């Protein structure tokens, strides 16, 4: 056979080879999707038959929507919770403070639990991360509502809850600002970079509001460090109460600086949020005799809204630019 004929046959065979490889790749992907759908269907059937209330939450998306709720959960939270933000569901059932605590725990990626009262019943809300093989962080969480009555091993349940609570406290010691109890600068950076990645994938926006206490060095000179720490704690609580959603967070990087992360998409709404916080701090009525602008402690705010999909800076660069010279 001549060389030109061999080359011609080889050339004709390449498209067929490529089609074969494509077919195998497509088949593998199709089979993987089919298996994933089958596993999901089986899991939903198992959970639907459980007498224990269970929620599956997608923490890989903004606002952490509830992906699945079994029928046993209906008496606790109603029928229309699928698709709702998980923090909003918790807030509706157990209040804003618990919703904020739950949100902070979910961000840590660890298992934890909280006692919850709903109606006349008491539950232990157990949050368990669900992580697929190869994932660096969990994409989903399971929220089990375990009844405190009728359990065969109450002592074991109490011990397990105490252990998880101790672990949560150890985690909080490394993530919390020791003065205010808010997130510290390092923990806030982790939260911001994670939420930035989620927002960029969903082509969403993130908003940051930085608050600085005006002339706080002069306040310290008059009242001393202990009074200044008390002032910072009260301001931190005021800012936290103004958060729009339980999934929003506030931190104290250091000094007289606070920073809030909001998932609001419109700059006007974020500016209104900043104005509410400024008003809330002023209405605390914390006397500041050396202030040149007011007789009370006040804050100055700065707003930054990032369109994460089009933003050329990284999350770290964006945050560093806003914080400027504020040390962590």
C-alpha positions as protocol buffer text, in pm:
chain_id: "A"
residue {
  index: 1
  type: UNK
  ca { x: 0 y: 0 z: 0 }
}
residue {
  index: 2
  type: UNK
  ca { x: 143 y: 337 z: -95 }
}
residue {
  index: 3
  type: UNK
  ca { x: 229 y: 595 z: 171 }
}
residue {
  index: 4
  type: UNK
  ca { x: -31 y: 847 z: 42 }
}
residue {
  index: 5
  type: UNK
  ca { x: -315 y: 591 z: 72 }
}
residue {
  index: 6
  type: UNK
  ca { x: -212 y: 504 z: 429 }
}
residue {
  index: 7
  type: UNK
  ca { x: -212 y: 872 z: 524 }
}
residue {
  index: 8
  type: UNK
  ca { x: -551 y: 918 z: 358 }
}
residue {
  index: 9
  type: UNK
  ca { x: -704 y: 631 z: 556 }
}
residue {
  index: 10
  type: UNK
  ca { x: -551 y: 756 z: 879 }
}
residue {
  index: 11
  type: UNK
  ca { x: -690 y: 1103 z: 812 }
}
residue {
  index: 12
  type: UNK
  ca { x: -1034 y: 959 z: 742 }
}
residue {
  index: 13
  type: UNK
  ca { x: -1018 y: 760 z: 1066 }
}
residue {
  index: 14
  type: UNK
  ca { x: -941 y: 1053 z: 1296 }
}
residue {
  index: 15
  type: UNK
  ca { x: -1290 y: 1209 z: 1291 }
}
residue {
  index: 16
  type: UNK
  ca { x: -1436 y: 868 z: 1373 }
}
residue {
  index: 17
  type: UNK
  ca { x: -1188 y: 832 z: 1660 }
}
residue {
  index: 18
  type: UNK
  ca { x: -1279 y: 1177 z: 1789 }
}
residue {
  index: 19
  type: UNK
  ca { x: -1649 y: 1092 z: 1766 }
}
residue {
  index: 20
  type: UNK
  ca { x: -1584 y: 772 z: 1959 }
}
residue {
  index: 21
  type: UNK
  ca { x: -1398 y: 954 z: 2233 }
}
residue {
  index: 22
  type: UNK
  ca { x: -1669 y: 1222 z: 2252 }
}
residue {
  index: 23
  type: UNK
  ca { x: -1934 y: 952 z: 2271 }
}
residue {
  index: 24
  type: UNK
  ca { x: -1755 y: 782 z: 2560 }
}
residue {
  index: 25
  type: UNK
  ca { x: -1709 y: 1113 z: 2744 }
}
residue {
  index: 26
  type: UNK
  ca { x: -2074 y: 1206 z: 2691 }
}
residue {
  index: 27
  type: UNK
  ca { x: -2179 y: 860 z: 2806 }
}
residue {
  index: 28
  type: UNK
  ca { x: -1977 y: 892 z: 3127 }
}
residue {
  index: 29
  type: UNK
  ca { x: -2123 y: 1235 z: 3200 }
}
residue {
  index: 30
  type: UNK
  ca { x: -2474 y: 1117 z: 3121 }
}
residue {
  index: 31
  type: UNK
  ca { x: -2434 y: 813 z: 3344 }
}
residue {
  index: 32
  type: UNK
  ca { x: -2294 y: 1030 z: 3625 }
}
residue {
  index: 33
  type: UNK
  ca { x: -2590 y: 1269 z: 3600 }
}
residue {
  index: 34
  type: UNK
  ca { x: -2833 y: 978 z: 3586 }
}
residue {
  index: 35
  type: UNK
  ca { x: -2674 y: 820 z: 3892 }
}
residue {
  index: 36
  type: UNK
  ca { x: -2678 y: 1152 z: 4078 }
}
residue {
  index: 37
  type: UNK
  ca { x: -3047 y: 1198 z: 3995 }
}
residue {
  index: 38
  type: UNK
  ca { x: -3121 y: 842 z: 4105 }
}
residue {
  index: 39
  type: UNK
  ca { x: -2932 y: 887 z: 4432 }
}
residue {
  index: 40
  type: UNK
  ca { x: -3116 y: 1213 z: 4498 }
}
residue {
  index: 41
  type: UNK
  ca { x: -3451 y: 1045 z: 4431 }
}
residue {
  index: 42
  type: UNK
  ca { x: -3367 y: 759 z: 4668 }
}
residue {
  index: 43
  type: UNK
  ca { x: -3246 y: 1002 z: 4936 }
}
residue {
  index: 44
  type: UNK
  ca { x: -3565 y: 1209 z: 4911 }
}
residue {
  index: 45
  type: UNK
  ca { x: -3778 y: 894 z: 4946 }
}
residue {
  index: 46
  type: UNK
  ca { x: -3583 y: 787 z: 5255 }
}
residue {
  index: 47
  type: UNK
  ca { x: -3612 y: 1130 z: 5417 }
}
residue {
  index: 48
  type: UNK
  ca { x: -3980 y: 1160 z: 5323 }
}
residue {
  index: 49
  type: UNK
  ca { x: -4048 y: 841 z: 5517 }
}
residue {
  index: 50
  type: UNK
  ca { x: -3864 y: 961 z: 5826 }
}
residue {
  index: 51
  type: UNK
  ca { x: -4062 y: 1071 z: 6131 }
}
residue {
  index: 52
  type: UNK
  ca { x: -3778 y: 1308 z: 6223 }
}
residue {
  index: 53
  type: UNK
  ca { x: -3811 y: 1659 z: 6070 }
}
residue {
  index: 54
  type: UNK
  ca { x: -3526 y: 1719 z: 5824 }
}
residue {
  index: 55
  type: UNK
  ca { x: -3419 y: 2005 z: 5596 }
}
residue {
  index: 56
  type: UNK
  ca { x: -3150 y: 1988 z: 5327 }
}
residue {
  index: 57
  type: UNK
  ca { x: -2990 y: 2327 z: 5266 }
}
residue {
  index: 58
  type: UNK
  ca { x: -2783 y: 2429 z: 4963 }
}
residue {
  index: 59
  type: UNK
  ca { x: -2498 y: 2638 z: 5108 }
}
residue {
  index: 60
  type: UNK
  ca { x: -2328 y: 2652 z: 4769 }
}
residue {
  index: 61
  type: UNK
  ca { x: -2576 y: 2918 z: 4655 }
}
residue {
  index: 62
  type: UNK
  ca { x: -2636 y: 3271 z: 4776 }
}
residue {
  index: 63
  type: UNK
  ca { x: -2888 y: 3297 z: 5064 }
}
residue {
  index: 64
  type: UNK
  ca { x: -2855 y: 2919 z: 5128 }
}
residue {
  index: 65
  type: UNK
  ca { x: -3196 y: 2812 z: 4994 }
}
residue {
  index: 66
  type: UNK
  ca { x: -3377 y: 2513 z: 5142 }
}
residue {
  index: 67
  type: UNK
  ca { x: -3347 y: 2239 z: 4880 }
}
residue {
  index: 68
  type: UNK
  ca { x: -3570 y: 1980 z: 5049 }
}
residue {
  index: 69
  type: UNK
  ca { x: -3805 y: 1957 z: 5347 }
}
residue {
  index: 70
  type: UNK
  ca { x: -3964 y: 1629 z: 5447 }
}
residue {
  index: 71
  type: UNK
  ca { x: -4332 y: 1603 z: 5553 }
}
residue {
  index: 72
  type: UNK
  ca { x: -4235 y: 1570 z: 5921 }
}
residue {
  index: 73
  type: UNK
  ca { x: -4108 y: 1929 z: 5911 }
}
residue {
  index: 74
  type: UNK
  ca { x: -4448 y: 2075 z: 5812 }
}
residue {
  index: 75
  type: UNK
  ca { x: -4579 y: 2110 z: 6174 }
}
residue {
  index: 76
  type: UNK
  ca { x: -4267 y: 2314 z: 6260 }
}
residue {
  index: 77
  type: UNK
  ca { x: -4218 y: 2541 z: 5960 }
}
residue {
  index: 78
  type: UNK
  ca { x: -4512 y: 2491 z: 5726 }
}
residue {
  index: 79
  type: UNK
  ca { x: -4525 y: 2357 z: 5371 }
}
residue {
  index: 80
  type: UNK
  ca { x: -4378 y: 2644 z: 5166 }
}
residue {
  index: 81
  type: UNK
  ca { x: -4016 y: 2649 z: 5287 }
}
residue {
  index: 82
  type: UNK
  ca { x: -3846 y: 2497 z: 4982 }
}
residue {
  index: 83
  type: UNK
  ca { x: -3649 y: 2768 z: 4805 }
}
residue {
  index: 84
  type: UNK
  ca { x: -3659 y: 3006 z: 5100 }
}
residue {
  index: 85
  type: UNK
  ca { x: -3332 y: 3129 z: 5259 }
}
residue {
  index: 86
  type: UNK
  ca { x: -3241 y: 2895 z: 5543 }
}
residue {
  index: 87
  type: UNK
  ca { x: -3166 y: 3182 z: 5784 }
}
residue {
  index: 88
  type: UNK
  ca { x: -3512 y: 3329 z: 5719 }
}
residue {
  index: 89
  type: UNK
  ca { x: -3674 y: 2993 z: 5799 }
}
residue {
  index: 90
  type: UNK
  ca { x: -3483 y: 2972 z: 6129 }
}
residue {
  index: 91
  type: UNK
  ca { x: -3566 y: 3333 z: 6214 }
}
residue {
  index: 92
  type: UNK
  ca { x: -3937 y: 3271 z: 6155 }
}
residue {
  index: 93
  type: UNK
  ca { x: -3932 y: 2968 z: 6386 }
}
residue {
  index: 94
  type: UNK
  ca { x: -3689 y: 3066 z: 6661 }
}
residue {
  index: 95
  type: UNK
  ca { x: -3606 y: 3437 z: 6631 }
}
residue {
  index: 96
  type: UNK
  ca { x: -3331 y: 3653 z: 6488 }
}
residue {
  index: 97
  type: UNK
  ca { x: -3063 y: 3589 z: 6751 }
}
residue {
  index: 98
  type: UNK
  ca { x: -3066 y: 3214 z: 6693 }
}
residue {
  index: 99
  type: UNK
  ca { x: -3076 y: 3268 z: 6316 }
}
residue {
  index: 100
  type: UNK
  ca { x: -2757 y: 3476 z: 6342 }
}
residue {
  index: 101
  type: UNK
  ca { x: -2587 y: 3208 z: 6553 }
}
residue {
  index: 102
  type: UNK
  ca { x: -2694 y: 2934 z: 6311 }
}
residue {
  index: 103
  type: UNK
  ca { x: -2562 y: 3134 z: 6014 }
}
residue {
  index: 104
  type: UNK
  ca { x: -2222 y: 3181 z: 6179 }
}
residue {
  index: 105
  type: UNK
  ca { x: -2203 y: 2809 z: 6257 }
}
residue {
  index: 106
  type: UNK
  ca { x: -2294 y: 2707 z: 5902 }
}
residue {
  index: 107
  type: UNK
  ca { x: -2016 y: 2931 z: 5771 }
}
residue {
  index: 108
  type: UNK
  ca { x: -1766 y: 2739 z: 5985 }
}
residue {
  index: 109
  type: UNK
  ca { x: -1839 y: 2416 z: 5796 }
}
residue {
  index: 110
  type: UNK
  ca { x: -1859 y: 2211 z: 6116 }
}
residue {
  index: 111
  type: UNK
  ca { x: -2128 y: 2004 z: 6285 }
}
residue {
  index: 112
  type: UNK
  ca { x: -2305 y: 2181 z: 6568 }
}
residue {
  index: 113
  type: UNK
  ca { x: -2637 y: 2187 z: 6753 }
}
residue {
  index: 114
  type: UNK
  ca { x: -2876 y: 2431 z: 6920 }
}
residue {
  index: 115
  type: UNK
  ca { x: -3173 y: 2386 z: 7155 }
}
residue {
  index: 116
  type: UNK
  ca { x: -3489 y: 2523 z: 6992 }
}
residue {
  index: 117
  type: UNK
  ca { x: -3843 y: 2576 z: 7119 }
}
residue {
  index: 118
  type: UNK
  ca { x: -4126 y: 2558 z: 6867 }
}
residue {
  index: 119
  type: UNK
  ca { x: -4476 y: 2590 z: 7002 }
}
residue {
  index: 120
  type: UNK
  ca { x: -4503 y: 2364 z: 7304 }
}
residue {
  index: 121
  type: UNK
  ca { x: -4222 y: 2132 z: 7195 }
}
residue {
  index: 122
  type: UNK
  ca { x: -3847 y: 2140 z: 7244 }
}
residue {
  index: 123
  type: UNK
  ca { x: -3600 y: 2025 z: 6979 }
}
residue {
  index: 124
  type: UNK
  ca { x: -3229 y: 1987 z: 6939 }
}
residue {
  index: 125
  type: UNK
  ca { x: -3143 y: 2140 z: 6600 }
}
residue {
  index: 126
  type: UNK
  ca { x: -2843 y: 1942 z: 6472 }
}
residue {
  index: 127
  type: UNK
  ca { x: -2660 y: 2090 z: 6172 }
}
residue {
  index: 128
  type: UNK
  ca { x: -2444 y: 1843 z: 5980 }
}
residue {
  index: 129
  type: UNK
  ca { x: -2231 y: 1933 z: 5675 }
}
residue {
  index: 130
  type: UNK
  ca { x: -2279 y: 1708 z: 5371 }
}
residue {
  index: 131
  type: UNK
  ca { x: -1960 y: 1695 z: 5167 }
}
residue {
  index: 132
  type: UNK
  ca { x: -1910 y: 1512 z: 4838 }
}
residue {
  index: 133
  type: UNK
  ca { x: -1587 y: 1337 z: 4759 }
}
residue {
  index: 134
  type: UNK
  ca { x: -1334 y: 1585 z: 4621 }
}
residue {
  index: 135
  type: UNK
  ca { x: -1511 y: 1894 z: 4759 }
}
residue {
  index: 136
  type: UNK
  ca { x: -1297 y: 2121 z: 4975 }
}
residue {
  index: 137
  type: UNK
  ca { x: -1600 y: 2270 z: 5149 }
}
residue {
  index: 138
  type: UNK
  ca { x: -1952 y: 2128 z: 5203 }
}
residue {
  index: 139
  type: UNK
  ca { x: -2213 y: 2225 z: 4944 }
}
residue {
  index: 140
  type: UNK
  ca { x: -2509 y: 2117 z: 5154 }
}
residue {
  index: 141
  type: UNK
  ca { x: -2616 y: 2097 z: 5516 }
}
residue {
  index: 142
  type: UNK
  ca { x: -2866 y: 1867 z: 5681 }
}
residue {
  index: 143
  type: UNK
  ca { x: -3074 y: 2022 z: 5959 }
}
residue {
  index: 144
  type: UNK
  ca { x: -3222 y: 1756 z: 6189 }
}
residue {
  index: 145
  type: UNK
  ca { x: -3490 y: 1859 z: 6438 }
}
residue {
  index: 146
  type: UNK
  ca { x: -3455 y: 1600 z: 6712 }
}
residue {
  index: 147
  type: UNK
  ca { x: -3727 y: 1592 z: 6973 }
}
residue {
  index: 148
  type: UNK
  ca { x: -3613 y: 1613 z: 7335 }
}
residue {
  index: 149
  type: UNK
  ca { x: -3910 y: 1397 z: 7442 }
}
residue {
  index: 150
  type: UNK
  ca { x: -3951 y: 1032 z: 7380 }
}
residue {
  index: 151
  type: UNK
  ca { x: -3583 y: 966 z: 7313 }
}
residue {
  index: 152
  type: UNK
  ca { x: -3443 y: 642 z: 7449 }
}
residue {
  index: 153
  type: UNK
  ca { x: -3107 y: 792 z: 7542 }
}
residue {
  index: 154
  type: UNK
  ca { x: -3159 y: 1146 z: 7674 }
}
residue {
  index: 155
  type: UNK
  ca { x: -2828 y: 1141 z: 7859 }
}
residue {
  index: 156
  type: UNK
  ca { x: -2646 y: 1049 z: 7540 }
}
residue {
  index: 157
  type: UNK
  ca { x: -2818 y: 1328 z: 7348 }
}
residue {
  index: 158
  type: UNK
  ca { x: -2731 y: 1582 z: 7618 }
}
residue {
  index: 159
  type: UNK
  ca { x: -2369 y: 1467 z: 7620 }
}
residue {
  index: 160
  type: UNK
  ca { x: -2349 y: 1494 z: 7241 }
}
residue {
  index: 161
  type: UNK
  ca { x: -2497 y: 1844 z: 7251 }
}
residue {
  index: 162
  type: UNK
  ca { x: -2254 y: 1949 z: 7526 }
}
residue {
  index: 163
  type: UNK
  ca { x: -1962 y: 1819 z: 7319 }
}
residue {
  index: 164
  type: UNK
  ca { x: -2074 y: 2009 z: 7009 }
}
residue {
  index: 165
  type: UNK
  ca { x: -2129 y: 2321 z: 7218 }
}
residue {
  index: 166
  type: UNK
  ca { x: -1776 y: 2295 z: 7359 }
}
residue {
  index: 167
  type: UNK
  ca { x: -1633 y: 2253 z: 7008 }
}
residue {
  index: 168
  type: UNK
  ca { x: -1832 y: 2556 z: 6892 }
}
residue {
  index: 169
  type: UNK
  ca { x: -1694 y: 2760 z: 7182 }
}
residue {
  index: 170
  type: UNK
  ca { x: -1336 y: 2660 z: 7096 }
}
residue {
  index: 171
  type: UNK
  ca { x: -1400 y: 2758 z: 6734 }
}
residue {
  index: 172
  type: UNK
  ca { x: -1551 y: 3089 z: 6841 }
}
residue {
  index: 173
  type: UNK
  ca { x: -1244 y: 3175 z: 7049 }
}
residue {
  index: 174
  type: UNK
  ca { x: -1034 y: 3172 z: 6732 }
}
residue {
  index: 175
  type: UNK
  ca { x: -1292 y: 3354 z: 6517 }
}
residue {
  index: 176
  type: UNK
  ca { x: -1436 y: 3615 z: 6753 }
}
residue {
  index: 177
  type: UNK
  ca { x: -1312 y: 3958 z: 6850 }
}
residue {
  index: 178
  type: UNK
  ca { x: -1249 y: 3929 z: 7228 }
}
residue {
  index: 179
  type: UNK
  ca { x: -1396 y: 4274 z: 7304 }
}
residue {
  index: 180
  type: UNK
  ca { x: -1724 y: 4272 z: 7109 }
}
residue {
  index: 181
  type: UNK
  ca { x: -1788 y: 3903 z: 7039 }
}
residue {
  index: 182
  type: UNK
  ca { x: -1826 y: 3986 z: 6668 }
}
residue {
  index: 183
  type: UNK
  ca { x: -1614 y: 3817 z: 6402 }
}
residue {
  index: 184
  type: UNK
  ca { x: -1251 y: 3921 z: 6400 }
}
residue {
  index: 185
  type: UNK
  ca { x: -1070 y: 4044 z: 6090 }
}
residue {
  index: 186
  type: UNK
  ca { x: -929 y: 3706 z: 5987 }
}
residue {
  index: 187
  type: UNK
  ca { x: -1263 y: 3526 z: 6020 }
}
residue {
  index: 188
  type: UNK
  ca { x: -1443 y: 3802 z: 5831 }
}
residue {
  index: 189
  type: UNK
  ca { x: -1193 y: 3775 z: 5548 }
}
residue {
  index: 190
  type: UNK
  ca { x: -1266 y: 3401 z: 5519 }
}
residue {
  index: 191
  type: UNK
  ca { x: -1642 y: 3466 z: 5510 }
}
residue {
  index: 192
  type: UNK
  ca { x: -1606 y: 3744 z: 5255 }
}
residue {
  index: 193
  type: UNK
  ca { x: -1385 y: 3542 z: 5019 }
}
residue {
  index: 194
  type: UNK
  ca { x: -1627 y: 3246 z: 5038 }
}
residue {
  index: 195
  type: UNK
  ca { x: -1934 y: 3463 z: 4971 }
}
residue {
  index: 196
  type: UNK
  ca { x: -1748 y: 3644 z: 4693 }
}
residue {
  index: 197
  type: UNK
  ca { x: -1685 y: 3313 z: 4515 }
}
residue {
  index: 198
  type: UNK
  ca { x: -2053 y: 3215 z: 4547 }
}
residue {
  index: 199
  type: UNK
  ca { x: -2173 y: 3556 z: 4425 }
}
residue {
  index: 200
  type: UNK
  ca { x: -1930 y: 3551 z: 4130 }
}
residue {
  index: 201
  type: UNK
  ca { x: -2060 y: 3212 z: 4020 }
}
residue {
  index: 202
  type: UNK
  ca { x: -2420 y: 3337 z: 4042 }
}
residue {
  index: 203
  type: UNK
  ca { x: -2327 y: 3674 z: 3881 }
}
residue {
  index: 204
  type: UNK
  ca { x: -2443 y: 3848 z: 4197 }
}
residue {
  index: 205
  type: UNK
  ca { x: -2337 y: 4152 z: 4397 }
}
residue {
  index: 206
  type: UNK
  ca { x: -2196 y: 4199 z: 4745 }
}
residue {
  index: 207
  type: UNK
  ca { x: -2200 y: 4513 z: 4955 }
}
residue {
  index: 208
  type: UNK
  ca { x: -1959 y: 4622 z: 5227 }
}
residue {
  index: 209
  type: UNK
  ca { x: -2018 y: 4902 z: 5474 }
}
residue {
  index: 210
  type: UNK
  ca { x: -1731 y: 5019 z: 5694 }
}
residue {
  index: 211
  type: UNK
  ca { x: -1803 y: 5220 z: 6009 }
}
residue {
  index: 212
  type: UNK
  ca { x: -1543 y: 5414 z: 6204 }
}
residue {
  index: 213
  type: UNK
  ca { x: -1612 y: 5566 z: 6545 }
}
residue {
  index: 214
  type: UNK
  ca { x: -1541 y: 5937 z: 6526 }
}
residue {
  index: 215
  type: UNK
  ca { x: -1262 y: 6075 z: 6747 }
}
residue {
  index: 216
  type: UNK
  ca { x: -1245 y: 5755 z: 6948 }
}
residue {
  index: 217
  type: UNK
  ca { x: -890 y: 5816 z: 7071 }
}
residue {
  index: 218
  type: UNK
  ca { x: -1020 y: 6125 z: 7251 }
}
residue {
  index: 219
  type: UNK
  ca { x: -1298 y: 5912 z: 7404 }
}
residue {
  index: 220
  type: UNK
  ca { x: -1037 y: 5669 z: 7539 }
}
residue {
  index: 221
  type: UNK
  ca { x: -834 y: 5955 z: 7688 }
}
residue {
  index: 222
  type: UNK
  ca { x: -1137 y: 6078 z: 7882 }
}
residue {
  index: 223
  type: UNK
  ca { x: -1296 y: 5752 z: 7998 }
}
residue {
  index: 224
  type: UNK
  ca { x: -1017 y: 5493 z: 7982 }
}
residue {
  index: 225
  type: UNK
  ca { x: -983 y: 5155 z: 7814 }
}
residue {
  index: 226
  type: UNK
  ca { x: -1253 y: 4967 z: 8010 }
}
residue {
  index: 227
  type: UNK
  ca { x: -1519 y: 5224 z: 7926 }
}
residue {
  index: 228
  type: UNK
  ca { x: -1398 y: 5225 z: 7565 }
}
residue {
  index: 229
  type: UNK
  ca { x: -1438 y: 4847 z: 7545 }
}
residue {
  index: 230
  type: UNK
  ca { x: -1791 y: 4878 z: 7685 }
}
residue {
  index: 231
  type: UNK
  ca { x: -1865 y: 5142 z: 7420 }
}
residue {
  index: 232
  type: UNK
  ca { x: -1735 y: 4913 z: 7143 }
}
residue {
  index: 233
  type: UNK
  ca { x: -1954 y: 4626 z: 7267 }
}
residue {
  index: 234
  type: UNK
  ca { x: -2267 y: 4841 z: 7267 }
}
residue {
  index: 235
  type: UNK
  ca { x: -2192 y: 4978 z: 6921 }
}
residue {
  index: 236
  type: UNK
  ca { x: -2127 y: 4624 z: 6794 }
}
residue {
  index: 237
  type: UNK
  ca { x: -2464 y: 4505 z: 6925 }
}
residue {
  index: 238
  type: UNK
  ca { x: -2638 y: 4806 z: 6767 }
}
residue {
  index: 239
  type: UNK
  ca { x: -2481 y: 4730 z: 6428 }
}
residue {
  index: 240
  type: UNK
  ca { x: -2571 y: 4361 z: 6456 }
}
residue {
  index: 241
  type: UNK
  ca { x: -2936 y: 4443 z: 6529 }
}
residue {
  index: 242
  type: UNK
  ca { x: -2951 y: 4649 z: 6209 }
}
residue {
  index: 243
  type: UNK
  ca { x: -2843 y: 4365 z: 5978 }
}
residue {
  index: 244
  type: UNK
  ca { x: -3105 y: 4313 z: 5709 }
}
residue {
  index: 245
  type: UNK
  ca { x: -3075 y: 3936 z: 5687 }
}
residue {
  index: 246
  type: UNK
  ca { x: -2950 y: 3666 z: 5919 }
}
residue {
  index: 247
  type: UNK
  ca { x: -2702 y: 3567 z: 5646 }
}
residue {
  index: 248
  type: UNK
  ca { x: -2537 y: 3912 z: 5667 }
}
residue {
  index: 249
  type: UNK
  ca { x: -2241 y: 3946 z: 5902 }
}
residue {
  index: 250
  type: UNK
  ca { x: -2055 y: 4217 z: 6090 }
}
residue {
  index: 251
  type: UNK
  ca { x: -1699 y: 4217 z: 6221 }
}
residue {
  index: 252
  type: UNK
  ca { x: -1453 y: 4433 z: 6409 }
}
residue {
  index: 253
  type: UNK
  ca { x: -1118 y: 4410 z: 6229 }
}
residue {
  index: 254
  type: UNK
  ca { x: -953 y: 4618 z: 6501 }
}
residue {
  index: 255
  type: UNK
  ca { x: -949 y: 4952 z: 6673 }
}
residue {
  index: 256
  type: UNK
  ca { x: -1253 y: 5172 z: 6619 }
}
residue {
  index: 257
  type: UNK
  ca { x: -1350 y: 5008 z: 6289 }
}
residue {
  index: 258
  type: UNK
  ca { x: -1652 y: 4786 z: 6216 }
}
residue {
  index: 259
  type: UNK
  ca { x: -1735 y: 4631 z: 5880 }
}
residue {
  index: 260
  type: UNK
  ca { x: -2063 y: 4475 z: 5765 }
}
residue {
  index: 261
  type: UNK
  ca { x: -2119 y: 4239 z: 5473 }
}
residue {
  index: 262
  type: UNK
  ca { x: -2460 y: 4266 z: 5311 }
}
residue {
  index: 263
  type: UNK
  ca { x: -2605 y: 4060 z: 5027 }
}
residue {
  index: 264
  type: UNK
  ca { x: -2822 y: 4351 z: 4916 }
}
residue {
  index: 265
  type: UNK
  ca { x: -2775 y: 4422 z: 4546 }
}
residue {
  index: 266
  type: UNK
  ca { x: -2880 y: 4789 z: 4517 }
}
residue {
  index: 267
  type: UNK
  ca { x: -2650 y: 5066 z: 4633 }
}
residue {
  index: 268
  type: UNK
  ca { x: -2943 y: 5281 z: 4745 }
}
residue {
  index: 269
  type: UNK
  ca { x: -3061 y: 5011 z: 4982 }
}
residue {
  index: 270
  type: UNK
  ca { x: -2711 y: 4969 z: 5121 }
}
residue {
  index: 271
  type: UNK
  ca { x: -2682 y: 5344 z: 5184 }
}
residue {
  index: 272
  type: UNK
  ca { x: -3015 y: 5332 z: 5371 }
}
residue {
  index: 273
  type: UNK
  ca { x: -2875 y: 5043 z: 5575 }
}
residue {
  index: 274
  type: UNK
  ca { x: -2565 y: 5251 z: 5659 }
}
residue {
  index: 275
  type: UNK
  ca { x: -2785 y: 5545 z: 5759 }
}
residue {
  index: 276
  type: UNK
  ca { x: -2991 y: 5322 z: 5990 }
}
residue {
  index: 277
  type: UNK
  ca { x: -2676 y: 5206 z: 6165 }
}
residue {
  index: 278
  type: UNK
  ca { x: -2547 y: 5562 z: 6205 }
}
residue {
  index: 279
  type: UNK
  ca { x: -2880 y: 5657 z: 6362 }
}
residue {
  index: 280
  type: UNK
  ca { x: -2881 y: 5351 z: 6588 }
}
residue {
  index: 281
  type: UNK
  ca { x: -2531 y: 5431 z: 6719 }
}
residue {
  index: 282
  type: UNK
  ca { x: -2616 y: 5795 z: 6781 }
}
residue {
  index: 283
  type: UNK
  ca { x: -2935 y: 5696 z: 6964 }
}
residue {
  index: 284
  type: UNK
  ca { x: -2732 y: 5487 z: 7209 }
}
residue {
  index: 285
  type: UNK
  ca { x: -2662 y: 5821 z: 7376 }
}
residue {
  index: 286
  type: UNK
  ca { x: -2301 y: 5740 z: 7466 }
}
residue {
  index: 287
  type: UNK
  ca { x: -2164 y: 6071 z: 7596 }
}
residue {
  index: 288
  type: UNK
  ca { x: -1852 y: 6198 z: 7416 }
}
residue {
  index: 289
  type: UNK
  ca { x: -1737 y: 6527 z: 7574 }
}
residue {
  index: 290
  type: UNK
  ca { x: -1447 y: 6579 z: 7333 }
}
residue {
  index: 291
  type: UNK
  ca { x: -1635 y: 6521 z: 7010 }
}
residue {
  index: 292
  type: UNK
  ca { x: -1622 y: 6819 z: 6775 }
}
residue {
  index: 293
  type: UNK
  ca { x: -1936 y: 6714 z: 6585 }
}
residue {
  index: 294
  type: UNK
  ca { x: -2175 y: 6582 z: 6849 }
}
residue {
  index: 295
  type: UNK
  ca { x: -2205 y: 6537 z: 7224 }
}
residue {
  index: 296
  type: UNK
  ca { x: -2257 y: 6162 z: 7165 }
}
residue {
  index: 297
  type: UNK
  ca { x: -2052 y: 5884 z: 7006 }
}
residue {
  index: 298
  type: UNK
  ca { x: -2110 y: 5879 z: 6629 }
}
residue {
  index: 299
  type: UNK
  ca { x: -1978 y: 5689 z: 6330 }
}
residue {
  index: 300
  type: UNK
  ca { x: -1869 y: 5773 z: 5977 }
}
residue {
  index: 301
  type: UNK
  ca { x: -1959 y: 5516 z: 5713 }
}
residue {
  index: 302
  type: UNK
  ca { x: -1823 y: 5418 z: 5373 }
}
residue {
  index: 303
  type: UNK
  ca { x: -2016 y: 5200 z: 5126 }
}
residue {
  index: 304
  type: UNK
  ca { x: -1871 y: 4974 z: 4857 }
}
residue {
  index: 305
  type: UNK
  ca { x: -2079 y: 4757 z: 4621 }
}
residue {
  index: 306
  type: UNK
  ca { x: -1901 y: 4491 z: 4414 }
}
residue {
  index: 307
  type: UNK
  ca { x: -2039 y: 4342 z: 4093 }
}
residue {
  index: 308
  type: UNK
  ca { x: -1841 y: 4023 z: 4150 }
}
residue {
  index: 309
  type: UNK
  ca { x: -1883 y: 3879 z: 3800 }
}
residue {
  index: 310
  type: UNK
  ca { x: -1720 y: 4183 z: 3634 }
}
residue {
  index: 311
  type: UNK
  ca { x: -1487 y: 4291 z: 3915 }
}
residue {
  index: 312
  type: UNK
  ca { x: -1121 y: 4278 z: 3809 }
}
residue {
  index: 313
  type: UNK
  ca { x: -990 y: 4285 z: 4165 }
}
residue {
  index: 314
  type: UNK
  ca { x: -985 y: 3974 z: 4379 }
}
residue {
  index: 315
  type: UNK
  ca { x: -1190 y: 3952 z: 4699 }
}
residue {
  index: 316
  type: UNK
  ca { x: -876 y: 4012 z: 4906 }
}
residue {
  index: 317
  type: UNK
  ca { x: -775 y: 4316 z: 4699 }
}
residue {
  index: 318
  type: UNK
  ca { x: -1126 y: 4461 z: 4717 }
}
residue {
  index: 319
  type: UNK
  ca { x: -1135 y: 4421 z: 5096 }
}
residue {
  index: 320
  type: UNK
  ca { x: -782 y: 4556 z: 5146 }
}
residue {
  index: 321
  type: UNK
  ca { x: -864 y: 4866 z: 4944 }
}
residue {
  index: 322
  type: UNK
  ca { x: -1169 y: 4938 z: 5158 }
}
residue {
  index: 323
  type: UNK
  ca { x: -997 y: 4876 z: 5489 }
}
residue {
  index: 324
  type: UNK
  ca { x: -696 y: 5079 z: 5383 }
}
residue {
  index: 325
  type: UNK
  ca { x: -454 y: 5117 z: 5669 }
}
residue {
  index: 326
  type: UNK
  ca { x: -682 y: 4971 z: 5936 }
}
residue {
  index: 327
  type: UNK
  ca { x: -478 y: 4693 z: 6103 }
}
residue {
  index: 328
  type: UNK
  ca { x: -619 y: 4349 z: 6164 }
}
